[in-house]
Amino acid sequence: MNKINSFSFQGVKGAYSELAGKNLYPEAVSLPCSTFEEMFEQVRLGNVDAAMVPIENSLAGRVADTQRLIPESNLKITSEYFLEVNHNLMGIRGSKISDIKRIHSHEQGIAQCRNKIIELKKQMVIEADTAGSAKMVSDLNNIEDAAIASELAAKIYNLDILQTNFQDLSNNVTRFLIMQKNLNEIDPNSNQILTTLVFNVRSIPAALYKCLGGFASNGVNITKLESYVHPQGFDVAQFYIDFEGHPENSSVKLALEEMKFFCKQLKILGVYKKSKFRKK
């Protein structure tokens, strides 16, 4: 495992990404970044060892920005981490829920608490990130503005938590990818290995079906498959896939060799051990 003494994350101090990083690497130095692009750049420049990248949430789905940027980041996925998210509704000291008119948060935070916000009949305001929303509410110092963010953010920005567990459902989990310059060295025949790659299919009938046929015939289990529009245009689909096994494992190698016949492009983004959270 590559040693991690520092990591970058998108947002300001108190972001869920920082919380995830601190849970994994308690002694590591955390570097806040204003954008995901800057977060990746800090790793490429060698200023930090890794980036904490939110990829999907059990309630709100994929984090579109990161999924779009990951393939071109020139970094590799070295592990994954699942953070059980407890959203908190927070306002300035002395404020009450009845005082609130506007609730600020990242689009994922808003999406994960949407029904609660509607029940309270408050205005939803999308901001760049959750902890940044908490900082903004603290700076505004207005009882009419509240934020959805972490307990850590409430402490950092001196806000009162007006309601804990503010998310619509209790099973609210965000999956993070830890990305570094180089892959870990892993035994190809180890158990509990995931590989992530992106690929574009050739423009022929049943190309996707044929691409994936090798996984079925070689007994390789696909755990995630998503498509999204490629930057080249709407007629070029790019696919993101997670599957079990190492690329050098004999079964996986056969599946990938078959896949290549029907792909315009195939790029391995990471080979890493499954999180123990998956066994829950």
N, C-alpha and C positions, 0 to 999 in steps of 0.2 A: 504494500500500500504506500503510495506517495505521501510523505509527511506534509501536513498542512499547519503552518504557523500563522497564516494570515489569509483572509478571504475578502472579496468584494461583494457588494450586493446593491441592488437598485433601491433607492429610497433614502430616507434620513434615519438617524438613530431611533431605534424602537420599532423598526419595520419587522414584519413577520419573517422576512428573509434573514435578517440579522439574528432573530430569535432562534431560527432553525440552525444557523451556523454556530451559534453559541452553545446550543444543545449538543451538537456533534463535536465541536472543538472548543471546549470551555476556556482554554488558555490562549486561543488564537486572537490576533488583532483583527478587528473588522473595519472595512473601509466603505463608507457610504458613497454611492454614485448617483448622479442625477438621471442617467439613462441606462438602459440595458447595454447599449453600444459601449458606453464608457466602462461599464462593469466588465465586459469582455476584454476591452483594451487594456485595463489594468493588469490582467493576467498575462496577456501577450507581451506587455512591456516588462514583465517580471517584477512589478511593484507588489503583487500579492501572489500567493500560491494557487488560489482557486477562486472560482465564482460560484455563488449560491443562486441557482437558476430555478424559479418556480415554473413548472411545466403544465400542471393540470390540477384541478380541484374537483372533489367528489360532488359538489353541488353546482358549481358554475361552469364546469368543463375546462377545456384547454385554455392556457394563457397564450393568446394568439401571437403577441409580440415576440415572445421568446422562441416559440416554435418556428417562427419565420426567420429569426436571426441565428439560431443555433447552427444550421448547416454551413453558414458562411463565417462562423466565428473563428475557424482554424484552431479550435480547442477540442479536447476529447472528454467524453463522459467517463468518470472514474468511479462513481458510486451514486446511489440514490438515497433519499431520506424522506420519510413521511411525517409531516407535522400535523398533529391534531389541533385544529384551530378553534380557539374560543374568542369570538368577537365580543368586544365591549363597546357599549354606547357611552360616550363621555362628553362632559361639558365643563365649562369653567367652574371654579370653586363657588359653591352656593347655588348653582343653577338646578332646575328641576325639569323633568321630562315635559311638563305642561308649558314651560317657557320656550321650548324649542320650536323653531319654524323650519330650519334647514339642517339636513344631515349630510355631512361631507365624508367621502371615502374614495378609494380606488374603485374602478368599475367592478372588480371581483368582489370587494367587500360589500358594495351596494347590491350586487346580484345575489350574494349569499344571505342577505338580510332583507330582501325586497318585500316579502310578505309582512314582516314586522313593521317596516317603515310605512307601508300602505295602511296597516291597521291603526298606526298612530297618526295618520294623515299629515305626514311631514313631507317637505320637498326634498327630493334626492338630488345631490350635487356631486358629480363625478370629478375627482381630483387625480393627480399623478400617482399618489400612493397613500397607503393607510396612515403611516406614521407622519407623513407630511401633512395630512389632514388634521391630525391631532396638534401638530405644531402651529398650523394656521389658526385653528380655533383658539389656541392659547394666546396667540398674538392678537387676534381680533378682540378677545376679552369681551365677548357679547353673549348674553344668556340665550339669544335666539339661535345661535350656531352650535352644533354638536358634531362629533366625529365618531366613526367606527374604526377602532384600531385595537392594538394589543394592550394588555395590562402594563407591559414594559413602557409603552408610549405614554400611557397615563401618568406613570411615575416620572418619566423624564420631563414631560411638559406640564406637570403640576395641575392635572385635571382631575375632576371627580368622576368616578365610574358610576353612571346612572342606572345601568343594567348590564349584568354579565350574561353570558350565553345568549347573545342577541341574534345569533344566526337562526335561520328558519328551521333547520333540522340539526339534531345533535351529532349525527355522523358527518362532520365537516373536516375533511382531511385534504391537505395540499401536498402534492408530490414535488420534491425538489431534485434537481440533478446537480451534482458537484462536478464542475468542469475544470480541467487543468491542461497544461501544454502537452503532456504525454500520457499514453495509456499505462495502466498497471500491467505488470507481468502476472498472468494467471495461467495455471495449468489447463490446457485445452480440454482435459477430461474431468475437470472439477464439476461438482454438482452446484446447483443454485446460481448459475451464470445467466446473465442477460446480455444480449447484443442489440444495439440500436443502430439503424441505418436509414438513409433516405435514398429513394430511387425514382427515376422517371421511366415510364414505359414507352416502347415503340408504338407508333401510330398504326397498329394492326388490330383486327378483330380479336377479342378475347385475350388481349395482351396481359391484362392484370391477372386474369384467371390462370394463364400459363405461367406467369411469373411466380405465382404462389403455389402452383401444383407440386413443385419439388419439396415444399415444406410438408405437405400432406403425405406424399409417397415415401418420404424419409423419416417420418415420425417426429418432426420438429414443431413444437408448439408455439404459435403466435399469440402473444399476450396483448398486443396493441397494434392497430392499423388505422391510420388517418390519412386523408387526402386534403390538399389545399392548393390553391392556385399558385403556380410558379411565377416568379417575377417576369419571365419572358412573355407571359400573356395568358388569357383565359383558356386557350386551347392546349395548354401544357399543364398536365396535372403532376404534382410532386407528391410522393407518398412517404409517410413516416411510419416506421415499423419497429416494434420491440419483439424479440423472440428468445426462447430459452436455448442456451447452448453457446459454445465458443466457436468462432469462425473456423478454427483449425480442427474442431471435432469432426470425425469422419462423416457423420450424418448431416451436420450443418454444412460442411464443405460441399457435399453432393447437392444439397438444396440450393446453395448459392451459385454453383456452377450452372445448374439448370436455369436459375433465375436470370443469369447474365445474357442468355440467348435472346431475351425479350425486353431487356432494359437498354435505354439510351445512356443512362448514367446510374452508378451505384456508389454510394459513399458510406463507409462505416464510421459512425460517430462515437461509438463507445462499446467497450466490453468490460463488464463489471459484475460484482456479486449482488444478488438480490437482497433487498432490505428484509430483515427479520419481521418487519411489520406485515409483509405479505402473508405470513403464516397465521395471522390472527383470524 
